[in-house]
């Protein structure tokens, strides 16, 4: 049974297919997703290592990772509309292999700008990988879609373990060139992902006569004007941008506070585990309590992250804060993604998903860049770790107000 054909099936059969597809995408998430903690952890640290006296651009490689995802968000969605999920995702994996090879070469040549370019390319691969969650939601009933998204993000647990372990065990594999070994070994993960992807259906989606008659559906501007679209995208952006803003700064802040690279790596590993481990039950929580309540809970957890981080610069404060940061992201992002799937019809999905990811990762890229500027080595320009965490509160407040506004609009529409 193809994961991209349209047939008349019972709800149970449709959900069975959706679960199988989501499991394959979860495996891809575990393999390809490992490049994210490698790029994020080593991006800022290697950037710091490669730069001269001025370290203000140290997190630019991490920003480049998000820029790559932005650049590829719409092209990846449109490409998969033309050639199908299987070959689209395989193309993304090949891009990731190229990026890792460039990273190894850049570190050998000690070229900061070449390293930035390599992480941008790896980020482009991530632009494809971000479509896993939408691909899982292509099938299944309306009630099952949040569970399918959660299943995919469970694969992030594997990424949270494998990525940091590659750093810890292989960052000096190509000694005396630091960090290059982790990127070399990451290539193997992409190769394994290609094998998994070979089991995905190769054919492009089959349209029904009704869908063909509808064409591309409503104008994108009309879809984006829906209150639920506005709130879902705003909450997703708020959640993801805050996570990126704090996470990007965390390794550099930890090193500045006297902790070492291994401490920072373990912190990111605990953080990424917290991002994805709750996915085992987030879908069920959404089914029970509703998408909006889970998003609100995630936002409140992000606020709790800031409270813990502001208590001091002990290692446990960093670790607990990063864990809460990951948990808040999981609830907020999965809930917001599930909300988004209710704003478009199947034949409208490519343009809506692409537009969503373009806005999402564009904001995330800006957040990660500003994070590096905030922790500038120049004391006159260094706002500090506390300032980064204080930023969480107004953003969380605005997102919570948007959820209240959506609830008011929906109640008014019913009345």
MARZANU-89941 format. One line per field, with one value per residue (C-alpha): residue in one letter; residue number from 1; x negated, y negated, z negated. Coordinates in steps of 0.5 Angstrom, whole numbers. Layout:
residues N
gumar <- [a,...]
pake <- [NUM,...]
c1 <- [X,...]
c2 <- [Y,...]
c3 <- [Z,...]
***
This chain:
residues 415
gumar <- [x,x,x,x,x,x,x,x,x,x,x,x,x,x,x,x,x,x,x,x,x,x,x,x,x,x,x,x,x,x,x,x,x,x,x,x,x,x,x,x,x,x,x,x,x,x,x,x,x,x,x,x,x,x,x,x,x,x,x,x,x,x,x,x,x,x,x,x,x,x,x,x,x,x,x,x,x,x,x,x,x,x,x,x,x,x,x,x,x,x,x,x,x,x,x,x,x,x,x,x,x,x,x,x,x,x,x,x,x,x,x,x,x,x,x,x,x,x,x,x,x,x,x,x,x,x,x,x,x,x,x,x,x,x,x,x,x,x,x,x,x,x,x,x,x,x,x,x,x,x,x,x,x,x,x,x,x,x,x,x,x,x,x,x,x,x,x,x,x,x,x,x,x,x,x,x,x,x,x,x,x,x,x,x,x,x,x,x,x,x,x,x,x,x,x,x,x,x,x,x,x,x,x,x,x,x,x,x,x,x,x,x,x,x,x,x,x,x,x,x,x,x,x,x,x,x,x,x,x,x,x,x,x,x,x,x,x,x,x,x,x,x,x,x,x,x,x,x,x,x,x,x,x,x,x,x,x,x,x,x,x,x,x,x,x,x,x,x,x,x,x,x,x,x,x,x,x,x,x,x,x,x,x,x,x,x,x,x,x,x,x,x,x,x,x,x,x,x,x,x,x,x,x,x,x,x,x,x,x,x,x,x,x,x,x,x,x,x,x,x,x,x,x,x,x,x,x,x,x,x,x,x,x,x,x,x,x,x,x,x,x,x,x,x,x,x,x,x,x,x,x,x,x,x,x,x,x,x,x,x,x,x,x,x,x,x,x,x,x,x,x,x,x,x,x,x,x,x,x,x,x,x,x,x,x,x,x,x,x,x,x,x,x,x,x,x,x,x,x,x,x,x,x,x,x,x,x,x,x,x,x,x,x,x,x]
pake <- [1,2,3,4,5,6,7,8,9,10,11,12,13,14,15,16,17,18,19,20,21,22,23,24,25,26,27,28,29,30,31,32,33,34,35,36,37,38,39,40,41,42,43,44,45,46,47,48,49,50,51,52,53,54,55,56,57,58,59,60,61,62,63,64,65,66,67,68,69,70,71,72,73,74,75,76,77,78,79,80,81,82,83,84,85,86,87,88,89,90,91,92,93,94,95,96,97,98,99,100,101,102,103,104,105,106,107,108,109,110,111,112,113,114,115,116,117,118,119,120,121,122,123,124,125,126,127,128,129,130,131,132,133,134,135,136,137,138,139,140,141,142,143,144,145,146,147,148,149,150,151,152,153,154,155,156,157,158,159,160,161,162,163,164,165,166,167,168,169,170,171,172,173,174,175,176,177,178,179,180,181,182,183,184,185,186,187,188,189,190,191,192,193,194,195,196,197,198,199,200,201,202,203,204,205,206,207,208,209,210,211,212,213,214,215,216,217,218,219,220,221,222,223,224,225,226,227,228,229,230,231,232,233,234,235,236,237,238,239,240,241,242,243,244,245,246,247,248,249,250,251,252,253,254,255,256,257,258,259,260,261,262,263,264,265,266,267,268,269,270,271,272,273,274,275,276,277,278,279,280,281,282,283,284,285,286,287,288,289,290,291,292,293,294,295,296,297,298,299,300,301,302,303,304,305,306,307,308,309,310,311,312,313,314,315,316,317,318,319,320,321,322,323,324,325,326,327,328,329,330,331,332,333,334,335,336,337,338,339,340,341,342,343,344,345,346,347,348,349,350,351,352,353,354,355,356,357,358,359,360,361,362,363,364,365,366,367,368,369,370,371,372,373,374,375,376,377,378,379,380,381,382,383,384,385,386,387,388,389,390,391,392,393,394,395,396,397,398,399,400,401,402,403,404,405,406,407,408,409,410,411,412,413,414,415]
c1 <- [0,-3,-3,-1,5,12,16,23,21,24,22,18,15,13,10,6,3,2,-2,-6,-8,-10,-14,-18,-19,-21,-27,-29,-28,-33,-38,-38,-36,-42,-46,-42,-45,-52,-51,-48,-53,-59,-57,-58,-64,-67,-66,-69,-75,-76,-74,-80,-79,-72,-68,-61,-60,-61,-54,-53,-54,-48,-44,-46,-43,-37,-38,-39,-32,-29,-32,-29,-23,-18,-23,-23,-15,-14,-19,-16,-9,-12,-16,-13,-16,-21,-25,-24,-27,-33,-35,-35,-39,-44,-44,-46,-52,-55,-54,-58,-64,-64,-64,-70,-74,-73,-75,-82,-83,-81,-76,-70,-66,-67,-65,-59,-57,-57,-52,-48,-48,-46,-41,-38,-38,-34,-29,-27,-27,-22,-17,-17,-12,-7,-8,-6,0,2,6,10,16,17,16,10,6,3,1,-2,-6,-8,-10,-15,-18,-19,-25,-28,-30,-35,-37,-38,-42,-46,-48,-51,-55,-58,-61,-63,-67,-69,-70,-78,-77,-81,-86,-89,-83,-78,-71,-72,-71,-64,-62,-65,-61,-55,-55,-54,-47,-45,-47,-43,-37,-37,-36,-30,-28,-28,-22,-18,-13,-16,-10,-7,-1,6,11,18,23,25,19,16,23,21,14,9,15,16,11,5,7,14,12,7,12,16,15,13,8,5,5,2,-4,-5,-5,-10,-14,-14,-16,-21,-24,-25,-28,-33,-35,-36,-39,-44,-47,-47,-53,-57,-54,-56,-63,-64,-61,-67,-64,-68,-65,-63,-59,-56,-55,-51,-47,-45,-43,-39,-35,-34,-32,-27,-25,-23,-22,-15,-13,-11,-5,-4,1,5,5,8,13,15,15,15,9,10,9,3,0,1,-2,-8,-9,-8,-13,-18,-17,-19,-25,-27,-25,-30,-35,-35,-36,-44,-50,-50,-51,-44,-41,-43,-41,-34,-33,-35,-30,-24,-26,-26,-19,-16,-18,-15,-8,-8,-11,-7,0,-1,-3,3,7,4,7,14,13,12,15,11,10,7,2,-4,-4,-1,-6,-12,-10,-9,-16,-19,-16,-18,-25,-26,-24,-28,-35,-34,-33,-39,-43,-41,-43,-50,-50,-47,-53,-58,-65,-65,-63,-59,-55,-54,-47,-48,-45,-40,-38,-37,-32,-28,-26,-22,-17,-14,-14,-10,-5,-4,-3,2,6,7,10,15,16,17,22,26,27,29,34,37,37,41,46]
c2 <- [0,-7,-12,-17,-14,-16,-10,-9,-6,-5,-10,-4,-2,-9,-10,-3,-6,-13,-9,-5,-11,-15,-10,-10,-18,-17,-13,-18,-23,-20,-19,-26,-29,-28,-33,-38,-37,-37,-43,-47,-45,-45,-51,-56,-53,-51,-58,-61,-57,-59,-67,-72,-76,-79,-73,-77,-72,-66,-63,-65,-58,-56,-62,-59,-52,-56,-60,-54,-51,-57,-57,-50,-50,-52,-49,-42,-43,-44,-39,-33,-36,-34,-28,-25,-24,-19,-22,-29,-26,-22,-29,-32,-27,-28,-35,-33,-29,-35,-39,-35,-34,-41,-42,-37,-41,-48,-45,-43,-49,-53,-57,-61,-63,-56,-53,-58,-56,-48,-49,-53,-47,-42,-47,-46,-39,-40,-44,-37,-34,-39,-36,-29,-32,-34,-28,-24,-28,-26,-20,-18,-21,-28,-25,-21,-27,-29,-22,-21,-28,-26,-19,-22,-27,-21,-20,-26,-22,-18,-24,-27,-21,-19,-27,-29,-22,-23,-29,-26,-20,-23,-30,-29,-23,-27,-30,-35,-38,-39,-37,-35,-27,-29,-31,-26,-20,-24,-22,-15,-17,-20,-14,-10,-15,-14,-6,-7,-12,-7,-4,-10,-10,-13,-15,-22,-23,-21,-27,-25,-28,-33,-35,-36,-41,-45,-46,-49,-51,-58,-64,-63,-70,-68,-61,-66,-71,-65,-66,-59,-60,-66,-64,-57,-60,-65,-60,-56,-61,-64,-57,-55,-62,-62,-55,-57,-64,-60,-54,-57,-62,-56,-52,-59,-61,-55,-56,-63,-61,-56,-49,-45,-43,-36,-40,-44,-38,-34,-40,-40,-32,-33,-39,-35,-29,-33,-36,-29,-24,-27,-25,-19,-22,-29,-26,-23,-29,-33,-28,-29,-36,-39,-43,-50,-47,-43,-49,-54,-49,-49,-56,-56,-51,-56,-61,-56,-55,-62,-62,-57,-60,-66,-63,-63,-60,-53,-47,-44,-51,-50,-43,-44,-50,-47,-41,-45,-49,-42,-40,-47,-47,-40,-41,-48,-46,-39,-43,-49,-44,-40,-47,-48,-42,-44,-51,-48,-42,-37,-40,-46,-43,-44,-52,-52,-48,-51,-58,-56,-53,-60,-64,-59,-58,-65,-68,-62,-64,-71,-69,-65,-70,-75,-70,-71,-78,-78,-74,-79,-78,-86,-88,-94,-90,-84,-84,-77,-70,-73,-78,-72,-69,-75,-76,-69,-73,-78,-73,-68,-73,-75,-68,-66,-72,-70,-64,-67,-72,-65,-62,-69,-69,-62,-63,-69,-65,-59,-64]
c3 <- [0,2,-3,2,6,4,3,-1,-7,-14,-19,-23,-16,-15,-22,-21,-15,-18,-24,-19,-15,-22,-24,-18,-19,-26,-24,-19,-24,-29,-24,-20,-26,-29,-25,-29,-36,-32,-28,-34,-39,-35,-31,-36,-39,-33,-30,-37,-35,-28,-29,-31,-37,-35,-38,-36,-30,-34,-33,-26,-24,-28,-25,-18,-20,-21,-15,-11,-13,-11,-4,-3,-7,0,5,1,0,8,10,6,9,16,14,8,1,2,7,4,-3,1,4,-3,-5,0,-1,-8,-6,-2,-8,-13,-7,-7,-14,-15,-9,-13,-19,-16,-13,-19,-15,-19,-13,-9,-16,-16,-9,-11,-16,-12,-7,-13,-15,-8,-9,-15,-11,-8,-15,-18,-13,-16,-21,-15,-11,-17,-18,-10,-12,-18,-21,-24,-31,-29,-26,-33,-35,-28,-29,-36,-33,-28,-34,-38,-33,-36,-42,-38,-35,-42,-44,-38,-36,-42,-43,-36,-39,-45,-42,-35,-36,-36,-31,-26,-31,-31,-27,-33,-32,-24,-26,-29,-22,-18,-22,-21,-14,-16,-19,-13,-9,-14,-13,-5,-6,-11,-6,0,-3,-3,3,10,13,13,9,14,14,14,19,14,12,19,20,14,17,12,7,4,5,-1,-3,-5,-8,-12,-14,-19,-26,-27,-22,-25,-32,-30,-27,-32,-38,-33,-32,-39,-42,-37,-37,-44,-44,-39,-42,-49,-47,-42,-48,-53,-51,-50,-57,-60,-58,-60,-67,-67,-65,-59,-52,-55,-60,-55,-50,-56,-57,-50,-50,-56,-52,-46,-50,-53,-46,-44,-49,-51,-44,-47,-50,-47,-42,-47,-51,-45,-44,-51,-53,-46,-42,-45,-52,-51,-47,-53,-58,-53,-54,-61,-62,-58,-63,-68,-64,-65,-72,-74,-69,-73,-80,-79,-74,-77,-73,-75,-74,-66,-66,-69,-65,-58,-60,-61,-55,-51,-54,-53,-46,-45,-48,-44,-37,-37,-39,-34,-28,-30,-30,-23,-20,-21,-17,-10,-5,-3,4,1,-4,0,1,-7,-10,-6,-8,-15,-15,-11,-17,-22,-21,-18,-25,-29,-24,-27,-34,-34,-31,-36,-41,-39,-39,-46,-49,-46,-49,-49,-56,-53,-48,-53,-55,-59,-60,-65,-59,-55,-60,-61,-54,-55,-59,-54,-48,-52,-55,-48,-45,-51,-49,-42,-45,-49,-43,-38,-44,-44,-36,-36,-41,-38,-31,-34,-38]
***
